[in-house]
């Protein structure tokens, strides 16, 4: 398994196209210095009326297929 951490700070207005399905993928820079692309649908559980904020950990298989996404803070 591989683990990547990253911070997201998007307002409700910024996250709306992802939440509605108009944008399919979100690109973030990990704390490890790698660019990650996530399916936007994986972020839906973390969206609030304020948007999405926090530090997250992405866990993948060794072949980089998605396993889990969790909010750390």
Gaussian input, Z-matrix of N, CA and C with variables (Angstrom, degrees):
# hf/3-21g

backbone

0 1
 N
 C     1     B1
 C     2     B2     1     A1
 N     3     B3     2     A2     1     D1
 C     4     B4     3     A3     2     D2
 C     5     B5     4     A4     3     D3
 N     6     B6     5     A5     4     D4
 C     7     B7     6     A6     5     D5
 C     8     B8     7     A7     6     D6
 N     9     B9     8     A8     7     D7
 C    10    B10     9     A9     8     D8
 C    11    B11    10    A10     9     D9
 N    12    B12    11    A11    10    D10
 C    13    B13    12    A12    11    D11
 C    14    B14    13    A13    12    D12
 N    15    B15    14    A14    13    D13
 C    16    B16    15    A15    14    D14
 C    17    B17    16    A16    15    D15
 N    18    B18    17    A17    16    D16
 C    19    B19    18    A18    17    D17
 C    20    B20    19    A19    18    D18
 N    21    B21    20    A20    19    D19
 C    22    B22    21    A21    20    D20
 C    23    B23    22    A22    21    D21
 N    24    B24    23    A23    22    D22
 C    25    B25    24    A24    23    D23
 C    26    B26    25    A25    24    D24
 N    27    B27    26    A26    25    D25
 C    28    B28    27    A27    26    D26
 C    29    B29    28    A28    27    D27
 N    30    B30    29    A29    28    D28
 C    31    B31    30    A30    29    D29
 C    32    B32    31    A31    30    D30
 N    33    B33    32    A32    31    D31
 C    34    B34    33    A33    32    D32
 C    35    B35    34    A34    33    D33
 N    36    B36    35    A35    34    D34
 C    37    B37    36    A36    35    D35
 C    38    B38    37    A37    36    D36
 N    39    B39    38    A38    37    D37
 C    40    B40    39    A39    38    D38
 C    41    B41    40    A40    39    D39
 N    42    B42    41    A41    40    D40
 C    43    B43    42    A42    41    D41
 C    44    B44    43    A43    42    D42
 N    45    B45    44    A44    43    D43
 C    46    B46    45    A45    44    D44
 C    47    B47    46    A46    45    D45
 N    48    B48    47    A47    46    D46
 C    49    B49    48    A48    47    D47
 C    50    B50    49    A49    48    D48
 N    51    B51    50    A50    49    D49
 C    52    B52    51    A51    50    D50
 C    53    B53    52    A52    51    D51
 N    54    B54    53    A53    52    D52
 C    55    B55    54    A54    53    D53
 C    56    B56    55    A55    54    D54
 N    57    B57    56    A56    55    D55
 C    58    B58    57    A57    56    D56
 C    59    B59    58    A58    57    D57
 N    60    B60    59    A59    58    D58
 C    61    B61    60    A60    59    D59
 C    62    B62    61    A61    60    D60
 N    63    B63    62    A62    61    D61
 C    64    B64    63    A63    62    D62
 C    65    B65    64    A64    63    D63
 N    66    B66    65    A65    64    D64
 C    67    B67    66    A66    65    D65
 C    68    B68    67    A67    66    D66
 N    69    B69    68    A68    67    D67
 C    70    B70    69    A69    68    D68
 C    71    B71    70    A70    69    D69
 N    72    B72    71    A71    70    D70
 C    73    B73    72    A72    71    D71
 C    74    B74    73    A73    72    D72
 N    75    B75    74    A74    73    D73
 C    76    B76    75    A75    74    D74
 C    77    B77    76    A76    75    D75
 N    78    B78    77    A77    76    D76
 C    79    B79    78    A78    77    D77
 C    80    B80    79    A79    78    D78
 N    81    B81    80    A80    79    D79
 C    82    B82    81    A81    80    D80
 C    83    B83    82    A82    81    D81
 N    84    B84    83    A83    82    D82
 C    85    B85    84    A84    83    D83
 C    86    B86    85    A85    84    D84
 N    87    B87    86    A86    85    D85
 C    88    B88    87    A87    86    D86
 C    89    B89    88    A88    87    D87
 N    90    B90    89    A89    88    D88
 C    91    B91    90    A90    89    D89
 C    92    B92    91    A91    90    D90
 N    93    B93    92    A92    91    D91
 C    94    B94    93    A93    92    D92
 C    95    B95    94    A94    93    D93
 N    96    B96    95    A95    94    D94
 C    97    B97    96    A96    95    D95
 C    98    B98    97    A97    96    D96
 N    99    B99    98    A98    97    D97
 C   100   B100    99    A99    98    D98
 C   101   B101   100   A100    99    D99
 N   102   B102   101   A101   100   D100
 C   103   B103   102   A102   101   D101
 C   104   B104   103   A103   102   D102
 N   105   B105   104   A104   103   D103
 C   106   B106   105   A105   104   D104
 C   107   B107   106   A106   105   D105
 N   108   B108   107   A107   106   D106
 C   109   B109   108   A108   107   D107
 C   110   B110   109   A109   108   D108
 N   111   B111   110   A110   109   D109
 C   112   B112   111   A111   110   D110
 C   113   B113   112   A112   111   D111
 N   114   B114   113   A113   112   D112
 C   115   B115   114   A114   113   D113
 C   116   B116   115   A115   114   D114
 N   117   B117   116   A116   115   D115
 C   118   B118   117   A117   116   D116
 C   119   B119   118   A118   117   D117
 N   120   B120   119   A119   118   D118
 C   121   B121   120   A120   119   D119
 C   122   B122   121   A121   120   D120
 N   123   B123   122   A122   121   D121
 C   124   B124   123   A123   122   D122
 C   125   B125   124   A124   123   D123
 N   126   B126   125   A125   124   D124
 C   127   B127   126   A126   125   D125
 C   128   B128   127   A127   126   D126
 N   129   B129   128   A128   127   D127
 C   130   B130   129   A129   128   D128
 C   131   B131   130   A130   129   D129
 N   132   B132   131   A131   130   D130
 C   133   B133   132   A132   131   D131
 C   134   B134   133   A133   132   D132
 N   135   B135   134   A134   133   D133
 C   136   B136   135   A135   134   D134
 C   137   B137   136   A136   135   D135
 N   138   B138   137   A137   136   D136
 C   139   B139   138   A138   137   D137
 C   140   B140   139   A139   138   D138
 N   141   B141   140   A140   139   D139
 C   142   B142   141   A141   140   D140
 C   143   B143   142   A142   141   D141
 N   144   B144   143   A143   142   D142
 C   145   B145   144   A144   143   D143
 C   146   B146   145   A145   144   D144
 N   147   B147   146   A146   145   D145
 C   148   B148   147   A147   146   D146
 C   149   B149   148   A148   147   D147
 N   150   B150   149   A149   148   D148
 C   151   B151   150   A150   149   D149
 C   152   B152   151   A151   150   D150
 N   153   B153   152   A152   151   D151
 C   154   B154   153   A153   152   D152
 C   155   B155   154   A154   153   D153
 N   156   B156   155   A155   154   D154
 C   157   B157   156   A156   155   D155
 C   158   B158   157   A157   156   D156
 N   159   B159   158   A158   157   D157
 C   160   B160   159   A159   158   D158
 C   161   B161   160   A160   159   D159
 N   162   B162   161   A161   160   D160
 C   163   B163   162   A162   161   D161
 C   164   B164   163   A163   162   D162
 N   165   B165   164   A164   163   D163
 C   166   B166   165   A165   164   D164
 C   167   B167   166   A166   165   D165
 N   168   B168   167   A167   166   D166
 C   169   B169   168   A168   167   D167
 C   170   B170   169   A169   168   D168
 N   171   B171   170   A170   169   D169
 C   172   B172   171   A171   170   D170
 C   173   B173   172   A172   171   D171
 N   174   B174   173   A173   172   D172
 C   175   B175   174   A174   173   D173
 C   176   B176   175   A175   174   D174
 N   177   B177   176   A176   175   D175
 C   178   B178   177   A177   176   D176
 C   179   B179   178   A178   177   D177
 N   180   B180   179   A179   178   D178
 C   181   B181   180   A180   179   D179
 C   182   B182   181   A181   180   D180
 N   183   B183   182   A182   181   D181
 C   184   B184   183   A183   182   D182
 C   185   B185   184   A184   183   D183
 N   186   B186   185   A185   184   D184
 C   187   B187   186   A186   185   D185
 C   188   B188   187   A187   186   D186
 N   189   B189   188   A188   187   D187
 C   190   B190   189   A189   188   D188
 C   191   B191   190   A190   189   D189
 N   192   B192   191   A191   190   D190
 C   193   B193   192   A192   191   D191
 C   194   B194   193   A193   192   D192
 N   195   B195   194   A194   193   D193
 C   196   B196   195   A195   194   D194
 C   197   B197   196   A196   195   D195
 N   198   B198   197   A197   196   D196
 C   199   B199   198   A198   197   D197
 C   200   B200   199   A199   198   D198
 N   201   B201   200   A200   199   D199
 C   202   B202   201   A201   200   D200
 C   203   B203   202   A202   201   D201
 N   204   B204   203   A203   202   D202
 C   205   B205   204   A204   203   D203
 C   206   B206   205   A205   204   D204
 N   207   B207   206   A206   205   D205
 C   208   B208   207   A207   206   D206
 C   209   B209   208   A208   207   D207
 N   210   B210   209   A209   208   D208
 C   211   B211   210   A210   209   D209
 C   212   B212   211   A211   210   D210
 N   213   B213   212   A212   211   D211
 C   214   B214   213   A213   212   D212
 C   215   B215   214   A214   213   D213
 N   216   B216   215   A215   214   D214
 C   217   B217   216   A216   215   D215
 C   218   B218   217   A217   216   D216

   B1=1.4481
   B2=1.5207
   B3=1.3217
   B4=1.4552
   B5=1.5241
   B6=1.3257
   B7=1.4630
   B8=1.5199
   B9=1.3237
   B10=1.4537
   B11=1.5191
   B12=1.3210
   B13=1.4552
   B14=1.5226
   B15=1.3277
   B16=1.4613
   B17=1.5242
   B18=1.3173
   B19=1.4582
   B20=1.5214
   B21=1.3221
   B22=1.4620
   B23=1.5167
   B24=1.3071
   B25=1.4635
   B26=1.5211
   B27=1.3228
   B28=1.4575
   B29=1.5222
   B30=1.3160
   B31=1.4623
   B32=1.5254
   B33=1.3229
   B34=1.4605
   B35=1.5302
   B36=1.3042
   B37=1.4642
   B38=1.5282
   B39=1.3248
   B40=1.4615
   B41=1.5259
   B42=1.3147
   B43=1.4602
   B44=1.5252
   B45=1.3172
   B46=1.4618
   B47=1.5351
   B48=1.3324
   B49=1.4720
   B50=1.5320
   B51=1.3262
   B52=1.4663
   B53=1.5231
   B54=1.3257
   B55=1.4561
   B56=1.5274
   B57=1.3240
   B58=1.4635
   B59=1.5189
   B60=1.3361
   B61=1.4560
   B62=1.5145
   B63=1.3340
   B64=1.4587
   B65=1.5241
   B66=1.3153
   B67=1.4662
   B68=1.5231
   B69=1.3011
   B70=1.4676
   B71=1.5292
   B72=1.3330
   B73=1.4596
   B74=1.5236
   B75=1.3197
   B76=1.4552
   B77=1.5181
   B78=1.3139
   B79=1.4600
   B80=1.5207
   B81=1.3288
   B82=1.4663
   B83=1.5206
   B84=1.3261
   B85=1.4599
   B86=1.5303
   B87=1.3255
   B88=1.4674
   B89=1.5228
   B90=1.3095
   B91=1.4637
   B92=1.5191
   B93=1.3255
   B94=1.4531
   B95=1.5309
   B96=1.3395
   B97=1.4591
   B98=1.5216
   B99=1.3117
   B100=1.4630
   B101=1.5227
   B102=1.3050
   B103=1.4647
   B104=1.5211
   B105=1.3305
   B106=1.4624
   B107=1.5200
   B108=1.3165
   B109=1.4586
   B110=1.5132
   B111=1.3209
   B112=1.4647
   B113=1.5212
   B114=1.3161
   B115=1.4641
   B116=1.5253
   B117=1.3090
   B118=1.4667
   B119=1.5251
   B120=1.3168
   B121=1.4651
   B122=1.5264
   B123=1.3290
   B124=1.4686
   B125=1.5273
   B126=1.3286
   B127=1.4628
   B128=1.5231
   B129=1.3071
   B130=1.4654
   B131=1.5307
   B132=1.3292
   B133=1.4791
   B134=1.5275
   B135=1.3246
   B136=1.4640
   B137=1.5260
   B138=1.3201
   B139=1.4632
   B140=1.5297
   B141=1.3255
   B142=1.4653
   B143=1.5257
   B144=1.3110
   B145=1.4671
   B146=1.5272
   B147=1.3215
   B148=1.4646
   B149=1.5233
   B150=1.3026
   B151=1.4630
   B152=1.5144
   B153=1.3062
   B154=1.4729
   B155=1.5201
   B156=1.3180
   B157=1.4649
   B158=1.5147
   B159=1.3220
   B160=1.4509
   B161=1.5081
   B162=1.3117
   B163=1.4593
   B164=1.5163
   B165=1.3309
   B166=1.4537
   B167=1.5260
   B168=1.3297
   B169=1.4680
   B170=1.5246
   B171=1.3163
   B172=1.4541
   B173=1.5196
   B174=1.3163
   B175=1.4623
   B176=1.5204
   B177=1.3351
   B178=1.4602
   B179=1.5313
   B180=1.3102
   B181=1.4642
   B182=1.5280
   B183=1.3164
   B184=1.4617
   B185=1.5220
   B186=1.3360
   B187=1.4680
   B188=1.5383
   B189=1.3267
   B190=1.4656
   B191=1.5231
   B192=1.3173
   B193=1.4658
   B194=1.5330
   B195=1.3056
   B196=1.4671
   B197=1.5247
   B198=1.3360
   B199=1.4639
   B200=1.5242
   B201=1.3504
   B202=1.4539
   B203=1.5200
   B204=1.3208
   B205=1.4513
   B206=1.5176
   B207=1.3271
   B208=1.4585
   B209=1.5249
   B210=1.3377
   B211=1.4754
   B212=1.5194
   B213=1.3144
   B214=1.4563
   B215=1.5248
   B216=1.3147
   B217=1.4799
   B218=1.5081
   A1=109.77
   A2=114.91
   A3=122.19
   A4=108.75
   A5=116.50
   A6=121.81
   A7=109.17
   A8=115.63
   A9=122.63
   A10=107.87
   A11=117.34
   A12=121.17
   A13=109.04
   A14=115.05
   A15=120.26
   A16=109.22
   A17=115.72
   A18=123.02
   A19=108.39
   A20=115.58
   A21=122.05
   A22=108.88
   A23=115.94
   A24=121.75
   A25=107.14
   A26=116.01
   A27=122.18
   A28=109.85
   A29=116.28
   A30=120.48
   A31=109.24
   A32=115.26
   A33=120.31
   A34=110.00
   A35=117.08
   A36=121.62
   A37=111.16
   A38=117.10
   A39=120.98
   A40=112.26
   A41=117.84
   A42=121.25
   A43=112.13
   A44=117.82
   A45=121.79
   A46=114.33
   A47=121.57
   A48=119.82
   A49=113.01
   A50=117.44
   A51=121.22
   A52=110.10
   A53=115.56
   A54=120.89
   A55=111.34
   A56=116.26
   A57=121.43
   A58=113.51
   A59=117.02
   A60=120.13
   A61=113.38
   A62=117.78
   A63=121.45
   A64=111.15
   A65=117.06
   A66=123.20
   A67=106.25
   A68=116.95
   A69=121.03
   A70=114.76
   A71=117.73
   A72=120.65
   A73=110.10
   A74=114.76
   A75=121.99
   A76=108.01
   A77=116.30
   A78=121.75
   A79=109.00
   A80=116.67
   A81=122.08
   A82=109.20
   A83=115.27
   A84=120.73
   A85=107.65
   A86=116.25
   A87=119.84
   A88=110.28
   A89=115.81
   A90=121.08
   A91=111.07
   A92=116.62
   A93=121.82
   A94=111.46
   A95=116.97
   A96=121.38
   A97=114.92
   A98=117.81
   A99=121.62
   A100=110.30
   A101=116.49
   A102=121.51
   A103=107.72
   A104=116.41
   A105=122.71
   A106=109.31
   A107=117.19
   A108=121.91
   A109=108.06
   A110=114.97
   A111=120.83
   A112=109.81
   A113=117.07
   A114=118.58
   A115=108.39
   A116=117.68
   A117=122.11
   A118=111.71
   A119=117.92
   A120=121.06
   A121=112.13
   A122=118.24
   A123=121.51
   A124=112.30
   A125=116.85
   A126=120.90
   A127=112.93
   A128=118.37
   A129=121.89
   A130=114.38
   A131=119.57
   A132=118.68
   A133=113.62
   A134=117.47
   A135=121.12
   A136=113.13
   A137=117.84
   A138=121.85
   A139=109.49
   A140=115.18
   A141=122.16
   A142=108.40
   A143=116.58
   A144=119.91
   A145=111.55
   A146=117.47
   A147=122.20
   A148=112.24
   A149=117.32
   A150=122.34
   A151=109.79
   A152=115.27
   A153=120.14
   A154=108.14
   A155=114.83
   A156=120.87
   A157=108.99
   A158=114.83
   A159=118.72
   A160=112.74
   A161=113.17
   A162=122.44
   A163=106.33
   A164=116.37
   A165=122.22
   A166=111.11
   A167=114.31
   A168=120.42
   A169=107.87
   A170=115.20
   A171=123.08
   A172=107.99
   A173=116.49
   A174=121.88
   A175=107.73
   A176=115.30
   A177=120.68
   A178=110.00
   A179=113.96
   A180=120.44
   A181=107.47
   A182=117.13
   A183=120.33
   A184=112.10
   A185=117.72
   A186=121.53
   A187=111.32
   A188=116.62
   A189=125.43
   A190=114.58
   A191=119.16
   A192=120.19
   A193=109.12
   A194=115.34
   A195=123.56
   A196=111.90
   A197=115.22
   A198=121.72
   A199=111.09
   A200=117.00
   A201=120.22
   A202=111.03
   A203=114.91
   A204=122.28
   A205=107.07
   A206=116.61
   A207=119.96
   A208=110.96
   A209=114.21
   A210=119.56
   A211=107.51
   A212=115.64
   A213=121.20
   A214=111.21
   A215=117.24
   A216=121.62
   A217=109.48
   D1=149.01
   D2=176.87
   D3=-119.13
   D4=146.49
   D5=-179.71
   D6=-126.78
   D7=136.43
   D8=177.71
   D9=-132.74
   D10=138.63
   D11=177.06
   D12=-115.85
   D13=147.23
   D14=179.03
   D15=-157.55
   D16=162.28
   D17=179.43
   D18=-113.27
   D19=136.60
   D20=174.19
   D21=-122.73
   D22=136.73
   D23=176.36
   D24=-144.54
   D25=83.79
   D26=-178.45
   D27=-118.82
   D28=135.59
   D29=177.41
   D30=-71.85
   D31=168.00
   D32=177.76
   D33=-59.73
   D34=-38.63
   D35=179.13
   D36=-65.02
   D37=-39.92
   D38=-179.56
   D39=-69.95
   D40=-34.07
   D41=-175.93
   D42=-85.68
   D43=-16.47
   D44=-175.26
   D45=-53.30
   D46=-46.20
   D47=178.56
   D48=-60.42
   D49=-32.89
   D50=177.87
   D51=-72.60
   D52=-42.48
   D53=-178.52
   D54=-65.06
   D55=-38.24
   D56=179.85
   D57=-76.65
   D58=-12.32
   D59=-178.74
   D60=89.34
   D61=6.08
   D62=178.41
   D63=-73.12
   D64=-31.08
   D65=174.18
   D66=-114.66
   D67=130.76
   D68=-172.61
   D69=-93.50
   D70=-28.85
   D71=-174.87
   D72=-132.70
   D73=146.25
   D74=177.92
   D75=-118.67
   D76=131.43
   D77=-179.97
   D78=-103.78
   D79=130.17
   D80=179.39
   D81=-133.54
   D82=156.73
   D83=175.14
   D84=-100.08
   D85=123.85
   D86=-179.58
   D87=-77.29
   D88=161.23
   D89=175.59
   D90=-66.61
   D91=-16.04
   D92=177.86
   D93=-86.24
   D94=-0.48
   D95=177.22
   D96=88.08
   D97=14.77
   D98=-179.97
   D99=-107.81
   D100=143.40
   D101=174.41
   D102=-83.68
   D103=126.27
   D104=-179.67
   D105=-114.61
   D106=141.94
   D107=172.80
   D108=-115.94
   D109=124.38
   D110=-177.49
   D111=-115.37
   D112=141.92
   D113=170.14
   D114=-63.47
   D115=128.44
   D116=-176.00
   D117=-57.64
   D118=-32.07
   D119=-178.69
   D120=-61.39
   D121=-24.41
   D122=179.35
   D123=-70.45
   D124=-17.56
   D125=-178.45
   D126=-91.24
   D127=-13.53
   D128=-176.06
   D129=-52.51
   D130=-40.77
   D131=-179.19
   D132=-63.45
   D133=-16.62
   D134=-175.19
   D135=-102.57
   D136=-1.27
   D137=-177.96
   D138=-80.13
   D139=132.27
   D140=175.53
   D141=-119.47
   D142=-178.55
   D143=177.74
   D144=-66.40
   D145=-15.84
   D146=177.73
   D147=-91.28
   D148=-13.16
   D149=-176.90
   D150=120.86
   D151=-134.49
   D152=177.00
   D153=-139.58
   D154=123.93
   D155=-177.38
   D156=-140.37
   D157=140.85
   D158=174.58
   D159=145.01
   D160=177.89
   D161=175.18
   D162=-105.51
   D163=133.72
   D164=-172.91
   D165=-125.75
   D166=155.83
   D167=173.34
   D168=-122.64
   D169=123.59
   D170=175.04
   D171=-99.47
   D172=128.88
   D173=176.32
   D174=-113.95
   D175=130.68
   D176=179.35
   D177=-129.07
   D178=163.56
   D179=169.25
   D180=-68.31
   D181=169.44
   D182=177.36
   D183=-61.26
   D184=-25.22
   D185=178.59
   D186=-89.28
   D187=11.41
   D188=176.17
   D189=74.94
   D190=12.87
   D191=175.32
   D192=-78.28
   D193=143.21
   D194=-173.73
   D195=-60.99
   D196=135.80
   D197=171.47
   D198=-118.20
   D199=-51.48
   D200=-173.78
   D201=-157.78
   D202=152.19
   D203=172.74
   D204=-134.60
   D205=126.28
   D206=179.71
   D207=-135.51
   D208=147.25
   D209=175.77
   D210=-83.93
   D211=131.31
   D212=178.42
   D213=-93.29
   D214=-41.80
   D215=179.03
   D216=-142.61

